[in-house]
Amino acid sequence: MSKTKNQETRLMKHAIAVAAAFCAAVFSNPSAQAAGDPAKLPDLTKIVVPFSPGASNDVFGRALAAKLAKKLGGNFIVENRPGAGGAIGASEVARAAPDGSTLLFSSVSFVTNAATEQKLPYDAVKSFQPVAVAARGAMLLVVGNETPYTSAAQLIADAKKQSGKLTYGSAGVGSIGQMSAELLNAEAGSNMVHVPYKGITNAVTDMIGGRLHAMITTPASVSGPLDAKKIRPLAVTSLQRSPFYPDLPTVAETVPGYSVDVWWGVYAPAGTPKPLVDKLNAAIREVSAEPEMRALFAREATEPSDMDTAQTTAYVNGELLKWRKLAADRHIVASQ
């Protein structure tokens, strides 16, 4: 065999080896597989819930995963990654490949953490692409039965008159309960003093016992005491009246412009193709509106959202800016 022929043979073998390696890489890499179709989902999508099993984040996340698997095909699984107020799970998603294989399902705490935590291992804006807001609704302003207040106006007036004398409780520094009450202080010109608790249950116990004046919290967290008439609801925090509490006024009827929602959202790693994000957004909106999901969300006095991808991104970023400004103005810093 001639020297030229040997060179051609070696080149051919090398080309075949390179082609084989390329094909192996393509078919073993979900991102490469999806390169031809940017809206293609991988065979397996993991939804990270950054809290322990059993709570609303977990219940909603698992129900959504099951619905998405049925709607889109493929496998959707939930993995709980609790710790650091949700930062551990969020960090895992921030580091994941932007190919739809890993998503984050979290509550409004995603933005309140970003507003109050100083050393998060990710950037809440640059590390994620908001996909959809699955559900949102009002919180409740409640007081203990030992207090004389029957309206938000009475509570706020007394909090101004007795500056620093009235207390409000929350599940901890940087929680949505604290942020909501501090926003009320800021916009109403009142001065209720924060009492942080390790979990909302202890705050409710102190409120029932007459040791705590007020609290802003989720309806589900106080449903038992409310039903038993052990505490008193004064108002809802949403801008419009809640369909779940139609007879309760809004805080905004006393403090114009005041508005706080509790909500749950889905996020993808930054860089996830827009067609894939849009596909997920459309599917989440559709399944969230189904009767079973509506009934599930109603347990938290929330309703499905219908925001598209652009509206979701604007909403999440607006929430982040709102809470970051409040944290800076009110000097709210969560411990690490």
N, C-alpha and C positions, 0 to 999 in steps of 0.2 A: 504494500500500500504506500502511495506517495506521501511525502511530507504534507502537501496541500490537503490531501484527502484526510490524513490524520487530524489536521487542524479543524477541518470542517466537521469531522465526527465529534471532536471535543466540544466545539461550539454548539453543535446540535444537542449534545447531552446536557450542556450547561443551560441552554435555553429551556429544555424540558424540565430540568430541576427547578429553575426559577419559576416557571409557569405552575409547576406542582405546588411549590411553596406558597405562591400567591393565592391559588385556589384554596389551599388549606386555611390560609389566614382569613380569606373572605368568608368561608362557610363556617368558621369557628368563631367569628366575631360578629355579634348582632348589629353593631354599628355599620360594619362594612356591608352586611346583608341588606340593610335598610337604605344604603346609599343611593340605590336606584329609585327608591320610593321613600321620600322623606316623611311620609305619613304612616309608614309601616311600623306596627308595634312588634316588639320581640315576642317570642313564644311565652316568656315568663316575665311578669311585671311585679315587682315587690313594692308594696305601699308601706312605708315606714311610719308608724305611729309613735311619737316620742314620749309616750306616757304608758303607765302600767295597764294591763288588761282590766276590763270591767267598767272603766269610766266612759263618759260620753264620747271622747275622742276615739276610743277603741271600738265602742259599739257602732258609732257612725261609720268609722273607717272600714270595719268588717262588712257591714251591710252594703256599703258603696262598692267594695271590692267584688262581692258576689254579684251585684247588679252589672258591673262593668264586664266581668267575665262572660256573663250571659249575653250582653249587648255586643261586645266587640270580639268575642272569642278569645282563645288563648287562656293563660292562667294568670289570675291576679291573687296574690297572697299578701297577708298582713304580717309584719314583723314589729313587735314592740321593742323599742329601744329607749327606755326611760332614763332619766337622770339629768341633772343640771337645768331643771326647768324646761326641758325639751331640747336643750342645746346639743346633747349627745346624738340624738336621732337626726336632728337637722344637719349636723356636721357630716354624718354619713351620707346623706343625700347630696350635700354640697360637693362632696368629693367623687360622686358617682359619675359614670359615663352619661352624657346627654343624649340618650337613645331610647328613652321610655322604659328602660328596665328597672328604674328606681324612682319612686315618687315619695313625696312627703304629704301626710295628712295631719293638719294641726289646727288648733283653735286660734283665737285672737291673741293668745299668749305669744305666738310667733312674733308679732310686732311689738307687744309690750316688753318682751324680753330684749329685743333689739334696741328698744328705746332706753332701757334702764341698766342693762348689763354692759360693763366697760371692756370686757376682754373675751368676747365671743370669737371662736375660731373660724368664723365665716362672716361675710358681708351680706346682710339681709337683702340688699338690693342687687349687688353684683353677682352673688353666688347662686341666685335662684331666678327661675321664670315662673311667675304666678300662672296657674292653669285655670282654676275655677274657684269661685266661692260656692260651696255646696248648700249652705243654709245660714241664715242670720235672723236675729230677733232682738227684742228688748231685754234689758235687765230691770230689776225692781229696786226702788228706793223703799226700804222698810224701816220701821222703828219698833221699839219694845212697847208692850202694853202699859208699862209703868210710866211711859212718857205722856205728856198731854197733847201731843201733836196728832192732828187729823188731816193735815194737808202739807204739801211740800212748802208752801208759802209760810206756814206757821213755823216749821222747822228752820227754814232759812232765816227768817226774821229773828228767831231766838238765838241762832248761831252767830248772827251779827251782833246782837245785843250782849250776849254772854261770850265774847270772843275768847277762844281757848278753853271754854268750860265744857262744851259738848264733845262727845267722842263718836268716832265711827270705826268699825272693824273691817278687816279684810283677811284674805288667805295669805297675806305676806307682802313684803315690799316689792313693788313692781307688778303686783297682780292687777288684773283688770278691775277688781273691786276698789283697790287703792287709787288707781288711775282715774276711774270714774268719779270717785268722791273728791279727789283733788281738782279735777276739772270743774266740778260743781263749786268748790271753794273759790277757784280762780274766777269763774264767770259770774258767780253770785256775790262775790265780795265777802263771803262768810269765812269762818275760821274754826271748823271742826278739827279735832285732833285725832290723828291716826293711831289706832291700836292694832299692830300686826299680830296675827295668830298663825299657828302651824296647822293650816287647814280651816275651812270655813265652819266645820261642825262646832268647834270650840267657841267661835264667835257667836254662833246662834245660841249656844247654851248660855253664854253670858248675857246676851240680849234678853232671853226669856227670864233670866234671873235678875234683870234690872241693873246689870253692871255695864251695859253698853247702850248708847242712845240710838244710833242709826247704822245703816249698812246699805251698800248697793251691791247686789249679788244676782246670780242667775235664778230664775224662778224655780228650777228643779232642785236647787240646793236648799230651798226653804219651803218646799211644797207641803211637807208634813206639818210644820208649825203654822203655816198659813191656813191649812185645812182645819187644824185644831184651834184656830183663832188665838194662838199664843203670841203671835207678833202681828203687826199691822202694816199693810201696804199703803203707801202714800201716792206713788206715781210710777210710771214706766219711763225708761231713759231714751227710748226711740223718739225720733222727731215727730212721727205720727202715732196716734193711739194704736195699741196692740189689739189684734183680733182675738187674742187669748184673754185679754183683760179690758174689754171695751168700755167698762165703766170707770176705769182708772184714768185720770188725766196724765198728760206728759209733764215731765219736769220743765220742758220748753214753754209750757203755758204759764209758768212762773218766771223762768229764766230764758228769755227768747234766744233761740239758736242752739241751746244745749242739746246735744245728741250723742248717744253712745249705743252701739250695737255689740252684741256678742255674736261671733261668727266662726265658721269652720271652713278652711280652704285647702286646696291641693296645689302643690308646687313641684316643679321639675328642676333639675340642675340647669344652670345657665348654659345657653348654647344649644338647647334642645330645639330641633327644627320647628319652625312655625307651623307647617302643615300638621305635624304630629300634635303640637300643643292645641291647635284649633280642633283637631279630631277628638282629643280627650275632653276638651271643654264642651263640645257639642254633646258628647255621650254623657258626661256628668250632669249637664243641665237636663237632659232628657230623662235619665233614670232617677234623678233627684225629685222630679215632678210626679213620679209614679205614686199611686195611693199608699203602698207599703212604706216608702221612704217619707212621704208627707206625714204619715201617722207616727213614724219614728222621730222625726224632727219635732213634731208637736209635743212630744214628751218633755222637750226643753223649751217649749213655747217659742219655737223658731219655725221658719218657713223656707222652702227652697228658694235659691236665688236664680236669676235668669240673666246674669251678666255674661257678655261674650268675653273673649280673651283680652281685647283692648280695655274694656270696662273693668275687668278684673284687675289687670295690672295697674290701672289708674287708681282703683279703689284701695288696693293693698298698699301702694306707695303713698297714697294720701293718708291712710291710717298711720303708717310709719312716721311720716312727717309730723302729724298731729301729736302723737304720743312722745316723739323725741322733743318737740318744742315744750310740751308740758313738763317732761322730766327735767329739762334744762331750767325752765322757769321756776319750778317748785323744788329743785335740788333733790330729785328722786334718783337714788343710785342703789341698785340691788347688790347684795354681797355676792362674792364669787365662791 
